[in-house]
Amino acid sequence: MVVYTVGTFDLLHVGHLALLEYCATLGDTVAVGVASDEVVKLYKPNIPVIPLEQRIEMLYALRCVDIALPYHELDYISVCQEVKADIFVIGEDWGRKPHNIGVEKYFNEQGKKTVQIKYSPRTSSTKIKQNVIAQFQSSQHIEQIISQNSQHNSDEKKA
């Protein structure tokens, strides 16, 4: 059985790994659709930090991933047909958008399964990015304080 899931997979983390390892328990082949920057722009405020080709390369490095391919439109059905998916794994934030409803309907009509999972609360790419920005801003603030103190001490020595 071929299990197919989709995502951005920017800043690959343990939540992604948990999803992909779970997919591997559902079938013999795990196929992963990786959203192109154009697709990500349709539903997120920023494009991924990691280029598409590198995100695909990282997914191929995981032993639980057999196929990783980009998708350039919010049309999951054509890729599901291409990889001959039997199970489509979706996240809890799936929603009722037309492209989502379409692929669910396709799977139901074909007698195939759609499995919805909860995300790992441990982390997300967004949380990682927020932490990096906070650390960077904190280090800049500390450097600014050190610089000001050095300048102040230098001025005192001159006086």
Buried (B, 14 or more C-beta within 10 A) or exposed (E): EBBBBBBBBBBBBEBBEBBBBBBBEBBEBBBBBBBBBBBBEEEBEEBBEBEBEEBBEBBEEBEBBBBBBBBEEBEBBEBBEBBEBBBBBBBEEBEEEEBBEBBBEBBEEEEBBBBEBEBBEEBBBEEBBEEEEEEEEEEEEEEEEEEEEEEEEEEEEEE
